[in-house]
Amino acid sequence: MTDPISLSVVEAASALRRGDLSQDELFTAYRDRAAADDTNSFTWLADDLQAGLGGRDAAPGTDRPLAGVPLAVKDLFCVTGVPTASASNLLRGYRPPYTATAIDRLQHEGATILGKTNQDEFAMGSSNENSAFGPVLNPWDRTKVPGGSSGGSAAAVAAGLAPAAIGTDTGGSVRQPAALCGVVGLKPTYGTVSRYGMIAFASSLDQAGPITRNVADAAVLFRAMTGPADRNDMTSIGWAGQAAGIEVPSAERLDGVRIGVPTELLGEGVEPGVRASFDAALARAEELGATVVPIDLPHARHALSAYYLLAPAEASSNLARFDGVRYGNRADIGDGGLVELYTRTRHDGFGPEVKRRIMLGTYALSSGFYDAYYRRAQQTRTKIVEDFAAAHRDVDLIATPTSPTVAWGLGERTDDPVAMYQADVTTLPQSLAGVPAISIPCGLSDGLPVGLQLSGAAFSEQRILDAAHALEQVLGFDASPARRRGPAAPDAPAATGKDAA
């Protein structure tokens, strides 16, 4: 019998429908593997299949596309009765009374919840070192970071702890960890997947997306997650009629596809090994019939600055609710007053990076600085949107390295926020533009994965998936080394996440 761990989502679902594999066998295989792993990818694991079903009935042999497939879910998605902390001490132990729409739709299609994955606190980070449950270790090299903020989701898939995971992407938080861990990460067009039940970071940027072993699995999960708005949740009305039309990609050629390469995102900071893998991937695209041309995204170089004003400003507003009264673990202040309660609760509950971004965002929104910073950042975002729209009048796809570097060492950038923020320099423009983008592994540099990012015009997910699938077939990336369990980093903290919730 084939090892269940080696099966993709599509393969596992097919085996379950045929009766070659039981739901309990598949769930237990992953659950046992995840429980024994040392990457600290999970904050909570379901005890058994029934817990993973969340009160729903197992349905072997049905035609539901995900019947019996266990999924890992980022810790900021609400799931009824399941610990959901967004990796923050402020929410440690919180069990929501409802399930996020995106997760509910996956469960409706038959998926089970294997566990909740570690992340940067409130999704703020690029390395998964900003978690109340401790850092996640990269399965390729446990002395390296997995990327962030969906680092636990990417590491879990790469290490073979789950066949797929669901993360969120605000400025690159699905794509960048997928690149650093050698898996596939899809950020859909903003508004195609409901944000209801997602603990918000920056509401105008947050978007749920799948992290998978291959492009076909990403298509299947995206199709299951998306759909029309049902809770006044700002899901795009224009997308509702297209969701069901997403097909599992089968393209083998790229004839007629024009791929633009923005010179603004290939300059200083892109490591030579990353550039070499990127150039080799573009050469394979040309062999498949694509035309690769240089393009200009003149305002993309300002995306980093704009993002780190806009996203913290939204975080400052969104996280105001965590005060120990409306939400959050309340600090013990004895006979202190309300102001002391607010102050102590937020001081004790939030980690350093979250505090940094709240302060930055509050400053940008404050009287006297709004026009100088926040308004100018919004104007820059508009220019970036216009740049992408103009580029897509000439090209079908835009290609960049997903990350300018491969995974770096644990602790290497924690004292240098600017260096940490630079990790997302090639993913932020697409986030600000609201367009879909996918990262697929395209090679190795110094033994670590390199990601290729393909983005397209709004609602062009099918085109992106088709092109990524065609390239995936010829690039032939071998992800198996990450699934061979290795030793933990000598100085890495104990993987306490699974016991902490």
C-alpha positions as semicolon CSV with decimal commas, in nm:
position;residue;x (nm);y (nm);z (nm)
1;M;0,000;0,000;0,000
2;T;0,121;0,352;-0,080
3;D;0,239;0,555;0,217
4;P;-0,052;0,793;0,295
5;I;0,196;1,071;0,373
6;S;0,319;1,069;0,012
7;L;-0,026;1,141;-0,134
8;S;-0,127;1,485;-0,259
9;V;-0,469;1,627;-0,173
10;V;-0,610;1,515;-0,508
11;E;-0,454;1,168;-0,474
12;A;-0,567;1,123;-0,113
13;A;-0,923;1,228;-0,194
14;S;-0,930;0,982;-0,483
15;A;-0,796;0,698;-0,266
16;L;-1,058;0,772;-0,001
17;R;-1,341;0,771;-0,256
18;R;-1,224;0,436;-0,394
19;G;-1,205;0,288;-0,046
20;D;-0,832;0,217;-0,078
21;L;-0,775;0,422;0,235
22;S;-0,996;0,506;0,530
23;Q;-1,042;0,853;0,671
24;D;-0,920;0,734;1,009
25;E;-0,603;0,580;0,859
26;L;-0,516;0,900;0,676
27;F;-0,594;1,127;0,970
28;T;-0,402;0,912;1,218
29;A;-0,096;0,890;0,993
30;Y;-0,068;1,268;0,980
31;R;-0,169;1,323;1,341
32;D;0,097;1,086;1,473
33;R;0,362;1,236;1,249
34;A;0,274;1,592;1,349
35;A;0,270;1,505;1,719
36;A;0,624;1,368;1,696
37;D;0,768;1,651;1,487
38;D;1,012;1,908;1,625
39;T;0,953;2,205;1,393
40;N;0,689;2,359;1,626
41;S;0,455;2,396;1,331
42;F;0,135;2,337;1,529
43;T;-0,023;2,518;1,822
44;W;-0,303;2,261;1,857
45;L;-0,369;1,912;1,721
46;A;-0,703;1,734;1,710
47;D;-0,704;1,427;1,932
48;D;-0,866;1,208;1,670
49;L;-1,074;1,209;1,353
50;Q;-1,397;1,291;1,537
51;A;-1,240;1,601;1,689
52;G;-1,112;1,698;1,346
53;L;-1,458;1,661;1,196
54;G;-1,589;1,925;1,436
55;G;-1,921;1,749;1,492
56;R;-1,977;1,668;1,125
57;D;-2,027;1,312;1,007
58;A;-1,752;1,125;0,827
59;A;-1,859;1,056;0,471
60;P;-1,634;0,800;0,301
61;G;-1,716;0,724;-0,058
62;T;-1,904;1,047;-0,121
63;D;-1,834;1,264;-0,421
64;R;-1,736;1,563;-0,212
65;P;-1,394;1,669;-0,348
66;L;-1,220;1,685;-0,010
67;A;-1,403;1,409;0,177
68;G;-1,173;1,289;0,456
69;V;-0,871;1,504;0,365
70;P;-0,707;1,650;0,679
71;L;-0,598;2,013;0,660
72;A;-0,382;2,232;0,880
73;V;-0,531;2,574;0,954
74;K;-0,350;2,892;1,054
75;D;-0,414;2,995;1,414
76;L;-0,599;3,314;1,319
77;F;-0,897;3,133;1,164
78;C;-1,184;3,088;1,406
79;V;-1,298;2,727;1,437
80;T;-1,584;2,644;1,671
81;G;-1,453;2,522;2,007
82;V;-1,090;2,504;1,892
83;P;-0,816;2,716;2,060
84;T;-0,760;3,021;1,839
85;A;-0,499;3,264;1,970
86;S;-0,345;3,418;1,657
87;A;-0,021;3,318;1,832
88;S;-0,073;3,587;2,097
89;N;-0,073;3,567;2,475
90;L;-0,361;3,812;2,466
91;L;-0,589;3,545;2,314
92;R;-0,429;3,232;2,459
93;G;-0,705;2,984;2,542
94;Y;-0,978;3,159;2,342
95;R;-1,225;2,914;2,184
96;P;-1,453;3,080;1,926
97;P;-1,826;3,004;1,913
98;Y;-1,826;3,002;1,532
99;T;-1,614;2,897;1,232
100;A;-1,459;3,121;0,968
101;T;-1,645;3,109;0,636
102;A;-1,341;2,991;0,438
103;I;-1,286;2,700;0,677
104;D;-1,656;2,620;0,694
105;R;-1,664;2,591;0,316
106;L;-1,369;2,351;0,320
107;Q;-1,544;2,141;0,584
108;H;-1,860;2,147;0,377
109;E;-1,656;1,991;0,095
110;G;-1,551;1,713;0,333
111;A;-1,219;1,834;0,476
112;T;-1,125;1,761;0,837
113;I;-0,922;1,987;1,065
114;L;-0,594;1,822;1,162
115;G;-0,472;2,113;1,374
116;K;-0,400;2,483;1,406
117;T;-0,063;2,605;1,280
118;N;0,185;2,841;1,438
119;Q;0,231;3,189;1,295
120;D;0,371;3,532;1,372
121;E;0,155;3,705;1,633
122;F;-0,151;3,858;1,466
123;A;0,019;3,773;1,133
124;M;0,284;4,042;1,186
125;G;0,620;3,907;1,080
126;S;0,830;3,756;0,804
127;S;1,005;3,476;0,992
128;N;0,758;3,315;1,234
129;E;0,976;3,421;1,525
130;N;0,709;3,655;1,668
131;S;0,488;3,388;1,822
132;A;0,380;3,339;2,181
133;F;0,424;2,967;2,113
134;G;0,787;2,998;2,006
135;P;0,948;3,007;1,662
136;V;0,887;2,757;1,384
137;L;1,188;2,576;1,240
138;N;1,238;2,532;0,865
139;P;1,214;2,160;0,773
140;W;1,494;2,201;0,517
141;D;1,735;2,324;0,784
142;R;1,623;2,354;1,142
143;T;1,867;2,638;1,206
144;K;1,675;2,852;0,954
145;V;1,344;3,038;0,964
146;P;1,045;2,912;0,760
147;G;0,928;3,261;0,662
148;G;0,615;3,427;0,785
149;S;0,364;3,500;0,890
150;S;0,216;3,165;0,780
151;G;0,540;2,986;0,868
152;G;0,375;2,702;1,057
153;S;0,143;2,628;0,764
154;A;0,429;2,620;0,512
155;A;0,657;2,417;0,739
156;A;0,380;2,165;0,811
157;V;0,323;2,100;0,441
158;A;0,694;2,089;0,360
159;A;0,768;1,847;0,644
160;G;0,486;1,613;0,547
161;L;0,286;1,687;0,861
162;A;-0,023;1,776;0,657
163;P;-0,114;1,733;0,290
164;A;-0,207;2,102;0,272
165;A;-0,266;2,403;0,491
166;I;-0,463;2,726;0,488
167;G;-0,279;3,049;0,556
168;T;-0,334;3,420;0,512
169;D;-0,146;3,671;0,301
170;T;-0,135;4,041;0,388
171;G;0,199;4,142;0,240
172;G;0,333;3,804;0,130
173;S;0,252;3,577;0,422
174;V;0,141;3,280;0,211
175;R;0,385;3,323;-0,076
176;Q;0,707;3,405;0,110
177;P;0,700;3,111;0,357
178;A;0,593;2,882;0,073
179;A;0,905;2,993;-0,115
180;L;1,137;2,948;0,183
181;C;0,994;2,601;0,255
182;G;0,980;2,474;-0,104
183;V;0,602;2,441;-0,141
184;V;0,324;2,614;-0,337
185;G;0,141;2,917;-0,200
186;L;-0,151;3,097;-0,366
187;K;-0,267;3,449;-0,274
188;P;-0,600;3,496;-0,448
189;T;-0,736;3,827;-0,570
190;Y;-0,842;4,043;-0,277
191;G;-1,210;3,979;-0,212
192;T;-1,241;3,632;-0,364
193;V;-1,228;3,451;-0,029
194;S;-1,436;3,558;0,269
195;R;-1,256;3,723;0,560
196;Y;-1,540;3,644;0,801
197;G;-1,394;3,467;1,103
198;M;-1,034;3,566;1,028
199;I;-0,869;3,763;1,309
200;A;-0,783;4,083;1,125
201;F;-0,442;4,242;1,078
202;A;-0,498;4,486;0,788
203;S;-0,848;4,450;0,650
204;S;-0,784;4,605;0,308
205;L;-0,500;4,358;0,246
206;D;-0,576;4,035;0,436
207;Q;-0,658;3,740;0,210
208;A;-0,683;3,369;0,283
209;G;-0,504;3,123;0,056
210;P;-0,389;2,760;0,035
211;I;-0,038;2,624;0,086
212;T;0,010;2,291;-0,089
213;R;0,260;2,047;-0,237
214;N;0,157;2,116;-0,595
215;V;-0,044;2,356;-0,808
216;A;-0,335;2,118;-0,869
217;D;-0,399;2,092;-0,496
218;A;-0,394;2,472;-0,468
219;A;-0,662;2,494;-0,737
220;V;-0,885;2,240;-0,562
221;L;-0,861;2,413;-0,226
222;F;-0,908;2,761;-0,370
223;R;-1,222;2,650;-0,552
224;A;-1,358;2,505;-0,228
225;M;-1,275;2,813;-0,018
226;T;-1,422;3,076;-0,244
227;G;-1,778;3,174;-0,318
228;P;-2,038;3,449;-0,291
229;A;-2,069;3,664;0,019
230;D;-2,312;3,525;0,273
231;R;-2,245;3,739;0,581
232;N;-2,200;4,089;0,436
233;D;-1,828;4,017;0,455
234;M;-1,703;4,230;0,164
235;T;-1,646;3,936;-0,070
236;S;-1,632;4,064;-0,427
237;I;-1,969;4,060;-0,600
238;G;-1,796;4,038;-0,938
239;W;-1,625;3,713;-0,844
240;A;-1,928;3,520;-0,723
241;G;-2,026;3,386;-1,064
242;Q;-1,673;3,279;-1,155
243;A;-1,577;3,077;-0,848
244;A;-1,726;2,748;-0,961
245;G;-1,542;2,776;-1,292
246;I;-1,195;2,721;-1,143
247;E;-1,059;2,397;-1,290
248;V;-0,771;2,174;-1,191
249;P;-0,493;2,290;-1,424
250;S;-0,364;2,056;-1,691
251;A;-0,174;2,292;-1,923
252;E;0,158;2,164;-2,055
253;R;0,252;2,458;-2,278
254;L;0,271;2,836;-2,247
255;D;0,223;2,920;-2,614
256;G;0,104;3,277;-2,658
257;V;0,157;3,371;-2,293
258;R;0,346;3,697;-2,239
259;I;0,541;3,719;-1,914
260;G;0,665;4,056;-1,792
261;V;0,974;4,090;-1,573
262;P;0,990;4,417;-1,374
263;T;1,346;4,543;-1,351
264;E;1,253;4,744;-1,040
265;L;1,220;4,422;-0,838
266;L;1,540;4,252;-0,955
267;G;1,800;4,492;-0,825
268;E;2,012;4,512;-0,514
269;G;1,913;4,265;-0,245
270;V;1,834;3,969;-0,472
271;E;2,089;3,701;-0,391
272;P;2,291;3,564;-0,686
273;G;2,166;3,210;-0,625
274;V;1,806;3,327;-0,620
275;R;1,859;3,524;-0,942
276;A;2,018;3,222;-1,110
277;S;1,722;2,997;-1,026
278;F;1,479;3,267;-1,136
279;D;1,654;3,316;-1,471
280;A;1,663;2,941;-1,528
281;A;1,288;2,918;-1,463
282;L;1,222;3,196;-1,714
283;A;1,431;3,010;-1,970
284;R;1,212;2,702;-1,919
285;A;0,904;2,921;-1,966
286;E;1,040;3,034;-2,302
287;E;1,103;2,671;-2,397
288;L;0,734;2,608;-2,329
289;G;0,638;2,882;-2,574
290;A;0,609;3,189;-2,350
291;T;0,743;3,528;-2,450
292;V;0,941;3,697;-2,171
293;V;0,973;4,076;-2,189
294;P;1,097;4,349;-1,954
295;I;0,831;4,579;-1,807
296;D;0,819;4,883;-1,584
297;L;0,641;4,906;-1,251
298;P;0,776;5,250;-1,165
299;H;0,614;5,282;-0,824
300;A;0,685;4,926;-0,706
301;R;1,004;5,044;-0,537
302;H;0,786;5,247;-0,297
303;A;0,567;4,950;-0,200
304;L;0,768;4,865;0,112
305;S;0,741;5,217;0,252
306;A;0,371;5,247;0,168
307;Y;0,286;4,908;0,314
308;Y;0,456;4,978;0,646
309;L;0,239;5,285;0,689
310;L;-0,091;5,145;0,564
311;A;-0,087;4,801;0,726
312;P;0,020;4,925;1,073
313;A;-0,244;5,200;1,051
314;E;-0,513;4,938;0,993
315;A;-0,365;4,719;1,266
316;S;-0,378;5,011;1,508
317;S;-0,752;5,032;1,447
318;N;-0,826;4,658;1,431
319;L;-0,634;4,568;1,744
320;A;-0,794;4,844;1,953
321;R;-1,068;4,594;2,042
322;F;-0,821;4,377;2,235
323;D;-0,843;4,564;2,563
324;G;-0,943;4,300;2,817
325;V;-1,304;4,419;2,813
326;R;-1,430;4,343;2,464
327;Y;-1,169;4,081;2,373
328;G;-0,851;3,944;2,522
329;N;-0,724;3,801;2,848
330;R;-0,777;4,062;3,120
331;A;-0,480;4,166;3,332
332;D;-0,513;4,148;3,709
333;I;-0,489;4,509;3,829
334;G;-0,632;4,474;4,177
335;D;-0,804;4,802;4,265
336;G;-0,676;4,983;3,957
337;G;-0,901;5,178;3,724
338;L;-1,013;5,130;3,364
339;V;-0,714;5,305;3,207
340;E;-0,478;5,085;3,406
341;L;-0,675;4,778;3,295
342;Y;-0,638;4,875;2,929
343;T;-0,272;4,960;2,968
344;R;-0,168;4,651;3,162
345;T;-0,373;4,413;2,946
346;R;-0,216;4,537;2,624
347;H;0,132;4,570;2,774
348;D;0,127;4,210;2,898
349;G;-0,063;4,061;2,606
350;F;0,102;4,200;2,293
351;G;0,452;4,102;2,181
352;P;0,723;4,350;2,075
353;E;0,655;4,343;1,699
354;V;0,282;4,396;1,743
355;K;0,349;4,689;1,978
356;R;0,593;4,837;1,727
357;R;0,338;4,827;1,446
358;I;0,054;4,962;1,660
359;M;0,269;5,259;1,758
360;L;0,378;5,318;1,399
361;G;0,020;5,299;1,272
362;T;-0,116;5,524;1,544
363;Y;0,152;5,780;1,466
364;A;0,071;5,771;1,093
365;L;-0,297;5,834;1,167
366;S;-0,243;6,105;1,426
367;S;-0,337;6,469;1,380
368;G;-0,063;6,659;1,203
369;F;0,090;6,352;1,040
370;Y;-0,206;6,196;0,856
371;D;-0,154;6,396;0,537
372;A;0,224;6,365;0,543
373;Y;0,229;5,988;0,588
374;Y;-0,100;5,797;0,564
375;R;-0,254;5,996;0,280
376;R;0,069;5,986;0,077
377;A;0,094;5,611;0,133
378;Q;-0,261;5,568;0,001
379;Q;-0,175;5,779;-0,302
380;T;0,129;5,561;-0,363
381;R;-0,090;5,252;-0,341
382;T;-0,317;5,397;-0,609
383;K;-0,015;5,450;-0,833
384;I;0,092;5,089;-0,780
385;V;-0,257;4,968;-0,875
386;E;-0,235;5,179;-1,191
387;D;0,113;5,043;-1,270
388;F;-0,012;4,684;-1,260
389;A;-0,319;4,768;-1,467
390;A;-0,099;4,931;-1,731
391;A;0,144;4,639;-1,734
392;H;-0,136;4,388;-1,785
393;R;-0,245;4,565;-2,100
394;D;0,076;4,429;-2,250
395;V;0,151;4,108;-2,059
396;D;-0,053;3,821;-1,920
397;L;0,166;3,744;-1,619
398;I;0,434;3,918;-1,416
399;A;0,726;3,713;-1,282
400;T;0,962;3,788;-0,994
401;P;1,151;3,589;-0,733
402;T;0,908;3,534;-0,446
403;S;1,174;3,625;-0,193
404;P;1,502;3,806;-0,264
405;T;1,683;3,555;-0,043
406;V;1,661;3,198;0,073
407;A;1,579;3,122;0,437
408;W;1,808;3,296;0,685
409;G;1,925;3,189;1,029
410;L;1,706;3,190;1,338
411;G;1,764;3,516;1,525
412;E;1,966;3,665;1,240
413;R;1,729;3,955;1,171
414;T;1,528;3,988;1,492
415;D;1,724;4,295;1,603
416;D;1,702;4,463;1,262
417;P;1,337;4,529;1,169
418;V;1,430;4,696;0,839
419;A;1,626;4,391;0,722
420;M;1,332;4,173;0,827
421;Y;1,082;4,387;0,636
422;Q;1,298;4,368;0,322
423;A;1,212;3,997;0,302
424;D;0,875;4,092;0,151
425;V;0,998;4,347;-0,101
426;T;0,894;4,136;-0,403
427;T;0,553;4,033;-0,267
428;L;0,428;4,366;-0,132
429;P;0,352;4,532;-0,470
430;Q;0,105;4,256;-0,563
431;S;-0,059;4,282;-0,220
432;L;-0,107;4,657;-0,250
433;A;-0,244;4,610;-0,603
434;G;-0,487;4,343;-0,481
435;V;-0,395;4,105;-0,764
436;P;-0,357;3,726;-0,745
437;A;-0,013;3,568;-0,722
438;I;0,132;3,222;-0,674
439;S;0,470;3,101;-0,557
440;I;0,610;2,772;-0,683
441;P;0,951;2,624;-0,601
442;C;1,195;2,670;-0,888
443;G;1,531;2,551;-0,757
444;L;1,782;2,548;-0,474
445;S;2,048;2,793;-0,361
446;D;2,291;2,677;-0,093
447;G;2,067;2,374;-0,047
448;L;1,759;2,586;0,034
449;P;1,446;2,640;-0,178
450;V;1,396;2,934;-0,413
451;G;1,047;3,050;-0,511
452;L;0,917;3,182;-0,844
453;Q;0,625;3,424;-0,818
454;L;0,371;3,461;-1,098
455;S;0,102;3,728;-1,069
456;G;-0,179;3,832;-1,299
457;A;-0,463;4,077;-1,338
458;A;-0,748;4,069;-1,087
459;F;-0,955;3,749;-1,104
460;S;-0,706;3,575;-1,336
461;E;-0,647;3,286;-1,098
462;Q;-0,713;3,025;-1,366
463;R;-0,447;3,171;-1,594
464;I;-0,196;3,182;-1,308
465;L;-0,272;2,825;-1,204
466;D;-0,241;2,696;-1,561
467;A;0,095;2,865;-1,615
468;A;0,229;2,759;-1,276
469;H;0,125;2,400;-1,343
470;A;0,298;2,392;-1,680
471;L;0,619;2,527;-1,527
472;E;0,593;2,295;-1,230
473;Q;0,603;1,994;-1,460
474;V;0,928;2,094;-1,629
475;L;1,105;2,240;-1,325
476;G;1,073;1,905;-1,148
477;F;1,147;2,037;-0,799
478;D;1,222;1,761;-0,547
479;A;1,061;1,851;-0,214
480;S;1,126;1,517;-0,046
481;P;1,437;1,623;0,154
482;A;1,220;1,838;0,382
483;R;1,005;1,536;0,470
484;R;1,303;1,344;0,606
485;R;1,297;1,425;0,974
486;G;1,621;1,581;1,098
487;P;1,758;1,706;1,430
488;A;1,644;2,030;1,587
489;A;1,870;2,333;1,593
490;P;2,105;2,312;1,894
491;D;1,989;2,644;2,041
492;A;1,628;2,629;1,926
493;P;1,360;2,651;2,197
494;A;1,158;2,343;2,273
495;A;0,860;2,292;2,045
496;T;0,603;2,381;2,310
497;G;0,330;2,504;2,079
498;K;0,115;2,191;2,074
499;D;0,091;2,192;2,452
500;A;0,050;2,565;2,497
501;A;-0,307;2,607;2,382
